[in-house]
């Protein structure tokens, strides 16, 4: 059965016309929002939230058939304990695998963590993140296939060909299981960014190096996500990570599970949850500009507790047509818009006033008939980093001394704490442009207490892989005062 089942067909008929800034029309895929306040990830509560998620979106059978091989692309950026909120929680993955296996699927759990992609490293990461236990309890398999292949990507904008995991091609369907986290370069690690883990091992560094600016890299991430083509994307926001994510931030109780067939609309909804202006998140900004999602989260369709909540600008004729079709008539209501031919589209929570939108750059009062479906989950003081700005003095005609001064004063950069660093050298080995240097003793693990990695800021591309992959959280991000002022403009 085509993914989305009868509910998807009904929603497509109901709200097929969407008016955005470009006036285009396309098929809307709904966002499920389910509350879950089990901060300790109690199995029964997590499973209930996931079962409600599938119910909102048409049921498990809308996504899988008996015998389907399903690859759960989880977030295992590095070896971290579940309570750190840096990786997919094993109970969340176990409950999801149980539901899918109960529906007749064969489930494999996997990811390509940062660093070398080999079986020894995978075993270590699976064990440290709790995935081995999740697989054993659910009956799912863990992926140890470290093969990869170059594939064509006709839907890509800048990546018409890319290399991704062979495990994707062995699967009939891919489900994207991400964690709601901040990110030093992309601001948000959501559904789209999570699919970067389909690129094997250290090849990720090449993608970073070739696209050093946030919007360039965002386009690459979008293309990678389009190529992987997940049938469903889920964001675990039960306990999120704020601050210096994606691995060194602070866990934050949010209490929501978001899901959709549309990873781009899902990230737009996630921006609402963390109270971020969408265009400050490079992947969301580029998705908007590429017509992959609307400008405003209020233009999306939501399903919450089984109730469909249409776009804020929905017309009475849309609702009349929806009610008529629910009653079983296929004849459209008078005045209902017709779809264009060939149109397709792939801590505790603070309360917020219903209907008032001060996030996402909006402050207008919505009409009385529309209630924000995400208001109860939104965290107004969620700490998300500002991302790198474009250096206004970049270019070959600008003297190097001026470019370097502007780079130091107007851009964030990594810093290293000598009291926490153990000299493992992971930061230097995984730096895409090779901007980090260490002493030979440090790389050999025979470091002196005073040795600290150093970074050449003229070569640094601000991808913050060093901060992301440091096992001791010894790498911070310095944001100069000028950068903080410009980021607010």
GUROLO-896178 format. One record per residue: residue in three letters; z, y negated, x negated of N, C-alpha, C in turn. Coordinates in steps of 0.1 Angstrom, whole numbers, plus 5000, padded with zeros to 4 digits. Layout:
<atoms>
alaZYXZYXZYX
...
</atoms>
This chain:
<atoms>
unk500050124991500050005000500049884991
unk499349784995499249654988500649594987
unk501049544975502349494974502649384984
unk503949384989504349284998504349335012
unk503549435015503549505028503349415040
unk503849455051503649385064504249245064
unk505449225057506049095056505148995049
unk504649045038503748955030502548915039
unk501949005046500848975055501248875065
unk502448895071502948795081503148655076
unk503748655064504048525058502748455053
unk501748535048500548475045499848415057
unk499848485068499248425080500048305085
unk501348305083502148195088501948065080
unk501948075067502047955059500947955048
unk499747995052498648005042498247865036
unk498347765045497947635040499047565033
unk498847525021499947445014499247315009
unk499847205012499247075007500047034995
unk499447034983500046974972499246854966
unk499646814955498946684950497446704948
unk497046824946495646844944494846884957
unk495646904968495046934980494447074981
unk494847164973494247294973495047384983
unk494447494987495147584996495247724989
unk496447784991496547924985497647994992
unk497548124989498448214995499848204989
unk500848184998502248164993502948294993
unk503748324983504548444982505948404982
unk506748464991508048404994509048434982
unk510148354982511248364973512448424981
unk512948534976514248584982515448524974
unk516448474982517648424976518848494982
unk519548574974520648654979521948614970
unk523048594977524248564970524948684966
unk525648674954526448794949527548734940
unk528748734944529848674937530648774928
unk530048884925530748984917530548954902
unk531448864897531248814883531448924873
unk532149034877532349144868531249254870
unk530249224878529149324881529649454886
unk530449444897530849574904529649634910
unk529449764908528149834911527849814926
unk528749844935528349844949527949704953
unk528549594948528149454952526749424946
unk526449464934525149434928524149514935
unk524349644938523349714945523149664959
unk524149614966523949564979523049434979
unk523249354968522449234967521049264964
unk520749374956519349414953518749474966
unk519549554973518949614985518549504995
unk519449404996519049285005517849215000
unk517749204987516549144981515249214985
unk515249344984514049424988513849415003
unk514949415011514749395025514049265028
unk514549155022513949025024512449025021
unk511949105012510549105007509749215013
unk510249285023509449385029509749525026
unk510849555018511249685016510749745003
unk511449844997511049904985509649964986
unk509250024997507950084999506849984999
unk507149855000506149754999505649734985
unk506449784975506149764961505749884954
unk506350004958506050124950505650234960
unk504950334954504650454961505350574955
unk505550684961506150794956505350844944
unk505950864933505350904920504850794911
unk504950674915504650554907505450554894
unk504850524883505550504870505850354869
unk507150314869507450174869508150144856
unk507650034850508249984837509149864841
unk510449884838511349764840511449684827
unk510749574827510749484816512049404816
unk513049444809514349384809514449274798
unk515549204797515749104787516749154777
unk516249204765517049254754516749174741
unk516949044742516448964730517049014717
unk518349054718519049104706520249194710
unk520849254701522049334703523249254707
unk523549244719524649164724525349244735
unk526749224735527549284746527149224759
unk527249304770526849254784527649134788
unk528849124784529649004789529248874782
unk528448874772527948754766526848684775
unk526348754785525348694794524048664787
unk523748724775522548694768521448794771
unk521748904777520849014779520949064794
unk520049144798520149204811521449284812
unk522149274824523449344825523049484829
unk523749584822523449724824523649774839
unk524649714845524949754859523849704868
unk523349584866522149534873520949614872
unk520749654859519549744857519749884863
unk520949934861521250064867521050064882
unk521549964889521449954904519949944908
unk519149864900517749844903517049984901
unk517350044890516650174887517050274898
unk518250284902518750374913517850354926
unk517650224930516950194942515450244940
unk514850214929513450254927513350404926
unk514250474919514150614918514350674932
unk515250614940515450664953514250644962
unk513350554958512150534966510950624960
unk511250704951510250804946509650764933
unk510050654926509450614914510050684902
unk509250684891509750724878509850594870
unk511150574865511450444859511650454844
unk511050364837511350344823511850204820
unk512850194812513550064809513050034795
unk512649904793512249864779512049724777
unk511949684764511749544760511349554745
unk510749444740510549434726511549324721
unk512649364715513649254711513049174699
unk513749074695513348994684513449074671
unk512649054661512649124649511749244649
unk511949334640511049454639511149534651
unk509949594655509849674667509649824663
unk510849894661510750034657511850104665
unk511750244664512650324672514150304668
unk514450284655515750274650516350144656
unk515650034656516149914661516349924676
unk515349984683515549994698516750074701
unk517050184694518250264697519450184696
unk519550094685520650014683520849904694
unk519749844698519849744708520149804722
unk519549914725519849984738521350024739
unk521850074727523250104727524149984729
unk523949884721524749764721524749684733
unk523549684741523449614753523849694765
unk524149824764524549904775523449974782
unk522249964777521050024784521050174783
unk521550234773521650374772522450434783
unk523550374786524450414797523750394810
unk523150274812522450244825521350354827
unk520650394817519550494819520150634822
unk521250664815521850794818522450804832
unk523050704836523650704850522550704861
unk521450634859520450624869519450734869
unk519250794857518150894855516850834851
unk516950704847515750634841515550674827
unk514350654821514050674807514150544800
unk514450554787514350444778513050444770
unk512450334768511150334761511350334746
unk510750434739510750434725509250434719
unk508350404728506950394724506750254717
unk506550254705506450124698504950084695
unk504050154701502650124700502249994707
unk501149934703500649814709499149814707
unk498449734716497049724715496549584719
unk495449554714494849424719494149444732
unk494349354741493749364754493049234758
unk492049244767491449124772492249064783
unk492248934784493048864794492148754801
unk491348794810490348704816491048594824
unk492348614828493048514836493648404827
unk493648434814494348344805493548214803
unk494348104799493747974796493447964782
unk494347994773494247984759494248124752
unk494748224758494848354753493948444761
unk492648454757491648534764491848684759
unk492448694748492848834742494248824737
unk495048924738496348924732496749064730
unk497849084722498449214719499749234727
unk499749344734501049374741501349524740
unk502449564746502949694745502149804752
unk501949914745501250024751502050074763
unk503350064763504150104774503750044788
unk503149924787502649854799501549934805
unk500649984797499450054802499850194806
unk500950254802501350384806501950374820
unk502350254824503050234837502050204848
unk502250244860501450204871501850064876
unk503050024874503549894879504649844869
unk504749714868505749644859506549564868
unk507849574867508849484873509549404863
unk509549274864510049174855511549144858
unk512449184849513949174852514549074842
unk514648944846515148844837516548794840
unk517048724831518448664832518248514833
unk519048444841519048304842519748244830
unk518948184821519548134808518848014804
unk519547934796518847814789518147864777
unk517347774771516547804759516347684751
unk516547684738516447564730515047504729
unk514047584731512647524730512047514744
unk512347604753511647604766512647554777
unk513847524774514847484783515347594793
unk514447674798514847784808514247914803
unk515048014803514548154801514548214815
unk513448214822513348264835512348384836
unk511648394847510648504849509548494839
unk508948374837507748364829508048384814
unk509148324809509548344795509948484792
unk510448554801510948694799509748784795
unk508548754800507448844797506948824782
unk507448734775507148724761507548854753
unk508548924759508949044753508049164755
unk506849134761505749234761504949224749
unk505149124741504449104728505349174717
unk504749264709505649354700506149274689
unk507549304687508249264674507849134668
unk507649144655507449024647506148954650
unk505249014658504048934662504348814670
unk505548814676505948694684505948574675
unk506248594662506348474653504948414652
unk503948494652502548444651502148354663
unk502648394675502348324687503048184686
unk504348184681505048064679504347974669
unk503948024658503447944647502147884651
unk501347954658499947894662500047794673
unk501247794680501347694691502747634690
unk502847544681504247484678504747384688
unk503947324696504447224706504847304719
unk505947254725506447324737505347354748
unk504547254751503547274761502447374757
unk502047374744501147474739501747614741
unk502947624737503647754737503847804752
unk504147704761504247734775502947794780
unk501847734776500547794781500347934776
unk500747964764500748104759501648194767
unk502848144770503748224778503148254792
unk502548154798501948174811500848284810
unk500048274800498948364798499448504796
unk500548524788501148654786501648714799
unk502248624807502748674820501648714829
unk500548634830499448674838498848804834
unk498848834821498248954815499149074819
unk500449064818501349164821501349194836
unk501149094844500949104859502049184866
unk503349144865504349214872504249214887
unk504449324894504349324908505549254915
unk506649244907507849174913508649114901
unk509148994903510048934892511348904899
unk512448944891513748924896514548844885
unk515248744890516148664881517648694885
unk518348754875519748774877520548654874
unk520948584884521748464882523148484887
unk523648604887525048624891525948554881
unk525848594868526448514857525248474848
unk525148344847524048284840524548244826
unk523648184818524048124805523647984805
unk524547894802524247744800524547704786
unk524147584782524447534769523347584759
unk523747634748522847674737522347814739
unk521647834750520947964752519747974743
unk519148094742519348204750520348314746
unk521048284734521948384730523348334726
unk523448204724524648144719525348044729
unk524848054741525447964752526748024757
unk527147964769528347994776528048054789
unk528648174792528448234806528948134816
unk528148134827528548044839528348124852
unk529348134860529248204873528448114882
unk527348174887526448114896526348184909
unk526148324908526248404920525048414929
unk523848424923522648434930521648534924
unk520948604932519848694928518548634934
unk517548594926516348544931515248644928
unk514248654937513148744934511948704942
unk510748744936509448704943508348784936
unk507248804943506048844936505448734927
unk505848614929505348504922506248454911
unk506048484898507048444888507048294886
unk505948224889505848074887506648004897
unk506548044910507347984920508748014918
unk509048134913510448174911511148094900
unk510448054890510947964880511247824885
unk510347784895510547654901511847654909
unk512047764916513347784924514547784914
unk514347854903515447854893515747714888
unk514747634886514947494882515947424892
unk515747454905516647394915518047444913
unk518247574910519547624908520247554896
unk519547534885520247464874520147314874
unk519647264885519647114887518747044877
unk517647104874516747054864515446994870
unk514946884865513646834869512646934865
unk511746984874510847084870509947054858
unk509446934857508546894846509246874833
unk510546894832511246894819511347034814
unk510847134821510747274817509347304814
unk508947324801507547324798506747434806
unk507347554808506547654815506347614830
unk507347554836507147504850506147394850
unk506247294841505347184840503947234839
unk503647324830502247374829501847454840
unk502747524847502347604859501947514870
unk502647404871502347304881500947244878
unk500647204866499447144862498247244863
unk498547374862497547474863497447534877
unk498047464886498047504901498547644903
unk499547684895500147814898501347804906
unk501847684908503047664917503047524921
unk503647494932503747354937504647264928
unk504547134931505347044924506847044927
unk507147084940508447064945508947204951
unk510247234948510747364953510747374968
unk510747254975510747254989509347284995
unk508347304987507047344992506947504992
unk507947574987507947714987508447775000
unk508147905002508647975013509848065008
unk510848065016512048145012512348245023
unk513048355019513648445028515048465024
unk515948435034517348445031518048505043
unk518848615040519448685051518448735062
unk517248765057516248805066515548695074
unk515948575072515348455079514348395070
unk513148365076512048305068512248145070
unk512248085058512347935058511147885052
unk510347815060509047765056509147645048
unk507947595042507947465035508547355043
unk509047255036509647145043508647065051
unk507347065045506346985052505547065062
unk506147185066505447265076505247195089
unk504047215095503747145108504147225120
unk504447165131504747235143503747345146
unk502547325144501547425147501747545138
unk502147525125502447645117503547725123
unk504647665128505747735133505347805146
unk504447735154504047795167503147915164
unk502347905154501548025150502348135145
unk503348105138504248205133505048285144
unk505548205153506248265164505348355173
unk504048305175503048385183502748515176
unk502548515163502248635156503448725155
unk504648675155505848765155505848835169
unk505348775179505348835192504248935194
unk503348945184502349055184500949005187
unk500748875188499448825191498748785178
unk497448825177496748785165495948655166
unk495948605178495248485181496048365176
unk495448275168496248165162496548065173
unk497647995171498047895181497047775179
unk496947695190496047585190496547485179
unk495547435171495847345161496347405148
unk496547535147496947595135495947585124
unk496247555112495247545101494647675098
unk493447675093492747795089492747805074
unk492947925068492847935054491447915049
unk491347855037490047845031489447975027
unk488147985028487448115025487648145010
unk488048275008488248314994489448264987
unk490348204995491548154989492548264985
unk493148264973494048364968494948304958
unk496048374956497048334946497848444941
unk497348464930498148564925499748544929
unk532947994861533247874867532747884882
unk533147824892532747844905531647744909
unk530947764919529847684923530347554930
unk529847434926530247324934529347314947
unk529947264958529147254970528347134969
unk527147134977526247024978525946994992
unk525746864995525446825009524146895014
unk524246955025523047015031521946915033
unk520746945029519646855032519346745022
unk520246725013520146615003519646664990
unk518646604984518046664972518046554961
unk518946574952519046474941518546544928
unk518246674928517646734916516146724917
unk515546784907514046794907513346654909
unk514046544906513446414907513346364921
unk513946434931513846394945515246354950
unk515246244958516446194964516346154978
unk515246194984515046154998515746255008
unk515946205020516646295030515646375037
unk515746505037514846595044515046585059
unk514046625066514146615081515246715086
unk515846685098516946765103516546905106
unk515246945107514947085110514747165097
unk514947105086514747185073516047175065
unk516547295061517847305053517547365040
unk517947305029517747365016518347505015
unk517447605013518047745012518747774999
unk518547684989519247704976520447624974
unk520747534983521847444981523147504977
unk523547614984524847684982524947744968
unk523747764961523847824948523647724937
unk523147604940522847504929524047454922
unk523947444909525047404900524747264895
unk525347164900524947024897525246994882
unk526247044876526647014862526247124853
unk525247204856524747304847524247244834
unk524647294823524347234810523047304805
unk521947224805520647274800520247174789
unk519647224778519347144767518047064770
unk517946944764516646874764515846944753
unk514446944755513647014746512846914737
unk512246964727511546884717510546784723
unk510546664718509546564722508346574712
unk507246514716506146504707506346384698
unk506246414685506446304675505346204676
unk505646074680504645974682503945934669
unk504545964658503945934645503246044639
unk503046154646502246264640500846234638
unk500146284628498746254626498546234611
unk497346264606497146254592497046114586
unk496846014595496845874590498145814588
unk499245874593500545814592501145864579
unk501745774571502345814559503445914561
unk503546014552504446124553505946084554
unk506245974547507645934548508045884562
unk507045824569507345774582507445894592
unk506545994590506546104599507846184597
unk508346204585509546274583510746204589
unk510746064587511845984593511946004608
unk510745984614510646004629511046144633
unk510646244625510946374629512446404628
unk513146344618514546364617515346284627
unk514946164631515646084640515346114655
unk514146164657513646174671513546324676
unk513846424667513646564671514946644669
unk515146744677516346834674515946914662
unk516946974655516747064644517847154642
unk517647274636518747374635519647334624
unk520947364626521947344616522647484614
unk523347494602523947624598525347614595
unk526247694601527647694598528047794588
unk528447734576528847824565530047914568
unk530947864577532147944580531848064589
unk530648064596530248184604529148264598
unk528348204590527248274584527648384575
unk527048504576527348614567526248654557
unk525248564557524148584548523248704550
unk523048734563522248854566520748824564
unk520348694565518948664563518048674574
unk518648714586517748724598517048604601
unk517648484600517048364603515848334594
unk515948364581514848344572513648434574
unk514048564577513048664579512248644592
unk512848584602512248574615511748434618
unk511748344608511248204610509748204609
unk509048174621507648174621506948094610
unk507347974607506647894597507147924583
unk508248004581508848024568509547894563
unk510147824572510847694569512247714564
unk512847834565514247854561514247934548
unk515047884539515247954526516647994524
unk516848104517518248154513518148194498
unk519348204492519348264478519048404479
unk518548454467518248604466519448684469
unk520648634464521848714467522148724481
unk521848614489522148624503521248724510
unk519948724506519048814513519348964509
unk519948984498520449114494521749154499
unk522349064507523649084513524849064503
unk524549004491525548984481525748834479
unk526148764490526248624490527548574486
unk527548454480528848384478529248304490
unk530548284492531048224504530348084506
unk529948014496529447884498527947884501
unk527247994500525847994503525547974518
unk524647884521524247864535522747844536
unk522047904546520647884547520247734548
unk519147694543518647554544517247564551
unk516947454558515647444565514847324560
unk513547344558512647234555512147184568
unk512647064572512247014585510846974586
unk510146944575508746914575507947034580
unk508447154578507747274582508247334595
unk509447294599510147354611509347314624
unk509047404632508347384645509247374657
unk510547384655511647374665511447484676
unk511147604672511047714681512447774683
unk513347744673514747784673514947934674
unk513948014668514148154667515348184659
unk515648104649516848124640518148124649
unk518248024658519348024666519448134676
unk518248174681518148284691518548414685
unk518248444673518348574667519548584657
unk520348484656521448494647522548584653
unk522948684646523948784652525348724652
unk525648614645526948564644527148424650
unk526048374658526048244664526448134654
unk525848154642526148054631525147944631
unk524047944639523047844639523247754652
unk523347634650523447534661522147454661
unk522147364672520947274673521547134673
unk521147054664521546914663520546834670
unk521046754679520146664687520546514684
unk519746454675520046314671520146214683
unk520846104680521146014691519845954697
unk518745934688517545874693516845974702
unk516946104699516346204707517046214721
unk518346204720519146204733518746094742
unk518545974736518145854744516745874749
unk515745914741514445934746514246044756
unk515146144755515046254764515446214778
unk516246104780516646064793515645974800
unk514645924792513645834798512645904807
</atoms>
